[in-house]
Amino acid sequence: MKIAIITLNYSGKKDTIEFLESLKRLQAKGYRQQVIVVDNASSDGSVSAIHKAFPEVNIVQTGQNLGFAGGYNKGIDYAQIWGADYFLLVNNDCLIKDTNLVTDLVNTLESDSKIGLVSPKIYFAPGFEFHKDRYKKEEIGKVLWFAGGKFDWDNIGNIHRGIDEVDKGQYDAVEETEIFSGACVMIKKEVLGGLDERYFLYFEDSDFNKRAKNAEFKVYYNGKTSIYHKVSQSTGIGSPITDYYHTRNRLIFGMKYGRDRTKFALLREALKLFIFGRPAQRKGVLDFYLGITGQGNLASHSSSGNVEYPLKLSIGIVNYNTADLTKKLLESIFKQGSGFDPKNMEVIVLDNGQIDPCKEAIKEFLPKIKYLQNQDNEGFSKGYNKTIKYSLGEYYLMLNSDIKVLKDSLTELVKTEDEFKGKAVLGGKLFFEDMSEQDSVFHLPTIFGAFKEYFLLKKGAYFMYAPQGEKPSKVEGLVMACFMIPRKIINKVGLLDEGTFIFFEDIEYCRRLKQFGVLIYFVPASQFIHYHGGSTSKIGQQKAYEHLSKAAEHYHGKAYYILLSIVLRLGQKFGRVQTPRARWMKS
């Protein structure tokens, strides 16, 4: 059984470190545990401080402030790839109180297949009570913040049962409840569909709660285990952040799920707030009517430009029926002189299906690498996207399993990327096994380019070519056998297109990079041997051709694909190029 504990940090270094320290109280018996901190582009040195204090913790850097919903979704993605069975989402301003918190919550979920979510009893952390003068000294630490509750559909908001009461055992039951608390909730993997990122902050838990109930999952409260919560440390009670998101998102949620009478009341209240409300409330109402969701227009909650990462480089490798080559690749990565630094780099290997998995062949590297396995071959893009989502580095380097890293090649790529300040996509120079140079650069394929190559002998106009010179050169496209993408570019441009099983993913991505104005450079000082076709040859020639044709049509569109096919056939029959080497189109 695998349990992921996920927390979200946004410039909350002190709270997050205190929370992680409190996790040591948990007795992780009978299950494997992975702790994930999602950092929403903090500006307070959180990442380096957390990484130094807790090197075993996985820090997922979003690169931008994605809010509560987007941040937790990143952590959930990471945990799903790891294979988590249960997901404990906990605010970073919480503190573990009970050593048996996790096991008690799991036992509740396992008691009924229809129970999908469960929250524990939640106390105000000592000193964080709303009404500090109301309680005796011995009552501090026993003041309830959440003991189950219900949703007020007339006014659109959660009502916490027992809030501000001193716990005397009145809410110790394990029972069904109408709502869970987003401050601490454990979720079964069968329930997950992700939080709605339109909310950014506030009401994303209410929306998730509603969708879970619509899917006929039960929500439970376990009063036999508990946790502390430093209430409203992230945003502050009555702050502009709270005013804006609570106002806007209450309207979004209410207009989506509320009764007609409630919707009318919300619109009437929105008009009142727009005229008489505080500035952030007025802005929230306006943005609702303008259809502005997500982070919205609250500039005070924007990300800082200085983003920290726990690692400099992540290397992603997808193995499909090439265990021997994958082993050679790992040997070359870990060989002294490659440029690999275990202190700030990582390697992720994904076995893409059960045909000839590489796990046994690479078992000597397993303590050093992150190993993943798919039950079925999901194709090139889906496989590499999974390694991207599971990576932690500032730069991500995609390597085919049929690559061998040569001396200083990783050093040269990282150094060059640093010189570009993470604003370019890079690829190295590829060689065949006999060290003859391999074409690995291309122009985006067009009909005009095919005509120039076939009939005008303009080398490189359509087919791949190898740039000359010893300095990095700007190109239009690079093969993905060796392809470095900075995280900031992934956040901007997106993941690989999963519309094809294999082929054209590099061409499509390079076209997208061009559309976003991202530079692509060929770096000849970074060199690799490429055992060309190591993976694709295992598919079989006929199957590979079918995938190639489908990918070409997906990329070009049906009409353009037909026209291009005609030009290529004419070129092969009447053109001056005798041996076409096109990798993206065959007749």
N, C-alpha and C positions, 0 to 999 in steps of 0.2 A: 504494500500500500504506500502510495506516494502522496505527500501533503505539501502544498506550496503555501508559504506565508508571504503575503504581498503587502507592502506598504508604499506610500507615496510621499516623496519629499519635494518641497518647493521652498528653498532657502530656509529650511527648518533644521539646520545641522544639530543643534543642541537637543531638540525633541527626538529626532531620529536616532541619535546615538544613545540617548537614554532608553528609548524603546528597544533598540537592539540589545542593549545590555540587559534589559529585563527579560528578554527571550531565554536567557540562560537558566531561568527558573523552570522552564518547561522540561518535562521528563519525556523525551522522544523515544518511547519504547513501543515496539511493534509496528513502526512505520519509518519510512525514509522521509526526511524533511529537507526542503530547500527554501532558503530565505531570499527574497527578491526585493530590492529597493528600486523603485522607479523614480528617477530624478527628472523633474520637469524644468530643466535648464536653470538650475539654481545659480545664484550669483554670490553666495556667501562661503565658498570653499567647501561645500558639503561633500562633494564626491571624493576629493583627496583625503579629507578627514575621516570619512566613513570607511574608505578603502584601506587606509592605514590602520584604523582601529579594528576592523572586521574584514580581513582579506578574503575570508571564505564566503562572504555575502556577494551575491550577484547584483551588480549595480547596472540597471538598464537606463541609459541616458536617452531621453526622447529628443534632445536637441532643440526643443522649443516647449513653451508652456502649453500643454494639452489639456490642462484642467484635471479635475477629479476623474471624469469619465474617460477621457482619452488616455490619461496616465495609467489608470488601472487596466484599461484594455491592453496596453503594451505589456504590462506585467502578466496578465492572463494569457496573452499569446505566448509569452516566453515559457510560462508554466505548462501550457498545453503541449508545446513541443517537447518539453521534458517528460511529459506523460503523467502529469498530476491527476490523482483521483479526486482530491478535494482541494478547494481553494479557500484559504482563510484571508479575507481582506480586512486589514486593520489600519486605522488611522495612525500616523506616526506620533500623534500626541496622546497615544494610549500607553499603558504600562501593564505588563503581565502581572497578575495577582495570584492566580491559582496554577500550580504545577501541572494539574490534570486538565487544563482548559481544552487543549486540542482533542484529547481522547474522549472527553465528555461530549464535546460537540459532534465528533464522528459517531459516537454511539447513538446519539439522537438521530442523526441522519440515516444510520443503518437500521434503525428500529422499524422503519416503514419506507417502502420503495417510493412512496409518493411525497415524502418529506424532502424538499429540495433545498431549503435554506434554514439556518438556525442561528440566532444571536444569543449570547449569554446575558446574564444580568450585568449591567454597567453602572459603576459608581462614579460620582465625581472624584477625581483625584484629590487627595487632601490639599486644601487651600484653594481649590478651583470651584467651590460651591457658588451658586448664584447669590445665596443669602448667608454670608459667613457668620453673621452675628446671631443667627437663629439657633445654632447648635452648641451643645456642650462639648467640652474637649474630647470626652470619650466617644462622642458620636462622629467625630471627623474621620473620614475614610469609610463611613457606613451610609453616607447620603446617596440615595438613588438618583440616577439620571435616566435609566431605561430599564423597565421590567416588563417588556412586551408593550402592546398598545394597539391603537386603531387609527384608521384614517378618517378624518373629518371631511366628508364629501360636500358638505354645505359650504365650508370655508376653504377647502383645498389646503390641507396641511396635516402633518402627523401629530398625534396626541400620545405622548409617552405616559404609560401607566406608572404610577408611583414616583414621579419626578418630585424632587425636593423632600421626599419622605425619608426618615431614618429607617434603615432595614432592620426589621425585627422578625424576619422569617415569613412575612406575609406574602411574599412572592417567590417562594422556593420551588414551585411546581415546574414540571416539564410539560408544556402544553402548547396547543396551536394558538397562534396569534395572528392578528390582521397585518401587522407590519414587522419588518426587521429593522435593525439599526445599521446604517452605513458605516458607523464607527467601528463595528466589529461584526462580521458575518461570515459563516462558513457555508460554502456552496458546493453542491455535487456537480461533477463534470457533466452530467446529463442535462443540467439546467442551463448551462452557460450559452449565451448568445451574444454577450458583450453588452456594455453599458451604452446608452444612447448619447453620442458625443455632441448632439445639438445643445445639451444642457450645460456642458462645461463644468458647472459647479452648482450643486443644489438641485433636488428633484430627480436626479438621475437614478437614485435608489428607489424612489417612489415609482418611477416608470418601470424599472426592472422588476420591482415587487408586483406591479400590475400585470406585466407580461408573464411572469412566472405563474401567477394565479390563473391567468387565462389559459396557460398550458396545463392546468390542473395539478400543479405542484403545491404542496402545503408549506406554509411558513411556520416555524416553531420558535419558541422561547425556552431556553434551558436556565431555570433559576437556581440550579445546583452548582453552577460554576460562574465565575465573574471576572471582570477586568476593570481597570481604572481608566478614566478619560479626562484629560485636561481640556475641558470643554471650550470650544471656539478659539483655540490657539492659532489655527491656521489663518483665519480671516478676521477674527475680532467681532465681538457682538456690536451690532449697529454701525459697522464700518461701511464705507461706500461700496466695497466689494460685496458685502452681504446685501445691502440695499439693492444693488443692480441685479445680481443674479437671482435673488429670491423673488424680486418683483417680476422680472422678465420670464423666469422659468415657471413660476406659479401660473402665469397666463398661458404659457405653452402647454403645460400639463393639463390645466383645467379645461382649456378649449379642446384638448384631444380626448379627454376621458370623462369630463364632467357632464351632469345633466343639463338640459336646456335652461332651467331656472338658474342653476349655478353659473352657467356661462354668461347669462344676462347680468347677474350680480357682479361677476368679475369685470365685465366691460364697463359697468357703471363705476366700480371702484377704481379701475384703471384711469378713467377720465378724471376722477377726483385727484388721484396721485399725480397725474400729468400737470394739473393746474396748481395744486397745493403741496405736492410732495417734495422731498429733498432732491437735490440735483441728480444723484445716482438713480433714484427711483424714477424720476422723469425720463432719464435716459433709457432705463429698462423698459418702460412702457413704449417709448418711441421705437426702440429696436425691435420689440415684439411686432408692432404694426408694420415695420419695414421688412420683416422676415429675416432679421439678422440673428443668427444663432452661433453656437460655439463660443469662442472667446469674446466675440462682440467688440464693442467700441470702448471698453474700459482700459484706457491707456496705462493706468497705474498698476494693472495686473499683467503687463506685457513681460516677455522674456528679456533677459540680459543678453548682450551679444557675446559675452565671454562664457563659453560652455566647457565644462570639464568632463573628461571621460576616464573611466577606470583603467583602460588599456589604450595603447596607441594603435595596435593592429590586430584584426581578426582575420584568419585565413579559413575560407570555406571550401570544402572538398566534398563532392558527391560521387560515391562509388556505385557503379552498376556493372557487376560481372567482371571487375578488373582488380581483384584483390592483390594480385602480384604487383601491378603497377601502382596501386595506392600505397603499398608498403614501400616501394622504391621512392615514391614522392615524399612520404613521411621521413624516410632516412635522409633524403636530401635537405629537407627543411631543418631537421634537428642536427644536421652535420655542422660542426664548427666552421665558421666562415661564411655561412649562408646569410647571416644578418638577423637570424631569429633570436629574440631576447625573451626568455620565459617570464621575466619580471613584468613586461608590459605588452606581451603578445599572447595570442591563444590560437589553437587550431581546432576546428570543428569538422568532424567527419560524419557524413550521413550515408548509411547504407540504403540505397533506393530500391528496396524490395528484397526478397528472400533468395533470389538466384545468386549463387556464389557470393554470399556476404563476406565482408573483409574482416569481421571482428576477430576471428581466430588468427588470421595472418598478421594482424597489427596489434595483437594483445600486449606486446612489450611496450607499446606507446600509450595504452589506455589510461594509465595514471596521469599522463601528460596532456591528453587531449579530451575534448568533449565529444562523446560518441552518441549518435542518434540512429534510429532504425525505423524505416517504413515497412509496413507489411507488404505493400505492393509498390511497383515502380510507378511513381507519380509524374515522371517526366523531368526534363531539364529545369525548366523555370520554377515549377513548384518545389523541386528538391532544393535548388539554390536559394529560393526565397525563404525556405524554412531555416537554412543556415544563417541567412541575413538577420532574420527575426531573433535568432538565438545567439547572435554575436553581440559583444560588448565594446568593441574597439571604435576609436575615432575614424579609422580607415578600415574598409572591408576589401580583402583581396580574394577574388574568385579564381581558383585554380582547378583546371580539369584534372581528373585522376591520372591522366596519361602525361603529366608534366613532370619534369625533374628540375629542381632549383639548382642553379649554378652559383659559384662563389660571389658573394657580396650582392647578389641580385635583390634580396629583400631590403638590404641597406640602401641601395640605389633608388628603389621605388619610394621608400618612406622619405628619404632625403629630398627627392624631387617633389613629392607631394607637399612636404613642409614648405619648400620654396614657393609653391603655388598657393600656399596657405589654405589647402583643402578645397580649392575652387576648380579643380580639373580632374577628369577621369584619365587614368594612365594604363598603359600596357607595355609589357616588355618585348624584347627581341626573341623570336623563336627560331630554334634550329632543329633539323632532323637529327636522327641518332648518329649519322656520320658527320655531324657538325656543318653540313651544308645549310645555307640560309633558307628559312621558310617564309613564304608570303603570309602576312597576318594583318594587313591593313587594307581598307577598301573605301571606295566612295559609295554613297548610298545608291542602290541599283535603280536605274532609269532606262527607258527605251532609248533615249539619246545616248546614254553611256554605252549601252550594248552596241549601238550602231558604230560609235567611234572606235570601240575595241575591235569589233569584228571586221569592219570595212575600212577604217582609217588607221588601223594598227596603233592606236593610242593606248599603250600599255597602262593598266591600272584604271582605265575609264569605267570598266565594268567588273573585271575580275580582280582578285586580290593582288597586292604587290607588296614589296618591302622597301621602305624609304631608305635613302642613302644618307650618309653623314653620321657623325659621332655625338651630336647634340640632340636633345629632345626636339621632335618636330610635330607641329600641329597637323592633325589628320581629321578625316570625317568619320571614320569608323575603325574599330578594332575588334578582332575575334575575342571571344570570352574565355579562351583557354587560359589567359592570364589577364585579369581585368580588375583594376583597383578603383573603388568608388568611395569617396569620403562620405561619412554619415550625413553631413549637411546636404549633400547632393541627393542621397537616397530620400531624405525627408522632403526635398523639393520636387524631385522627379518621380519618385515612387519605386516600387519593386518591379521585377521582371514581368513581362506580359505572360499570363498563364493561359492565353487563348490557343497556344499550340503545345504539343507534347514535346517536340524537339525541333531544332532548326529555326533560324530567323530571329531568335530571341536577342542575339547581339545586334543585328541590323535594326530591329524595331527599337531597341533601347537607345542606340546611337542616334536614330532619327528623333527620338524624344529628347535626348540631350541637346540636339541642335535646336529644337523648338524652344527649349528653355534657355538657350544661350550659354550652355555649359561647354567649356573647351575640352577637347580630347587630344592627348599627346602620346606619341610613341617614344619610349625611352630606351635607346639602344644599349646603354650601359647596364641595364638590368636584363640578364640573359637566362633563357630556359631551354631545355630540350623538350620537344613535344613529340611524343610517340603518336603521330597523327591518326585519329580514328580509332583509338584504343577502346573507347566505349561504344561508339556508333557501329563499329564492325560487328559487335556482338548481337545487334538487332537483326542483322540479315539484310542483304542488298534490296530485296523486294519491299520489305517493311520500311526500310530507311527511305526508299524512294517515295512510298506512300506518305510518310510523315513529311518529307521535303515538299511534295506537291501541295499538301494541305496547308503547310506553313507559308508557302509562297503565296497561295491564294488568300490566306488570312492577312498577310502583310499588305499585299498590293490591292486587294479588292478584286472581285471576279472579272470585271471588264478590263481593268488594266493588266491583270494576270494573263488573260487570253491574248491581248495585243502583244505583250512582252514575249509570250511563248511563240507567237508567229515570227516576231523579229529574230528570236534566238534560233528557230529552225531554219529560217532563211540564211542567217549568218553562218550556221554550221554547214549549210549546203553550198552557199555561194560566196561566203566571206573569205578573207585572206588569212584568218586564224585557223590553223589546222588542228590544234589540240586544245580546245577550250578547257579552262580550269575553274569554271564557275562553281562556287560552293553553294550558291543559293538558288540555282535554277538548272535543271537538266531536261533535255528533250526526251 
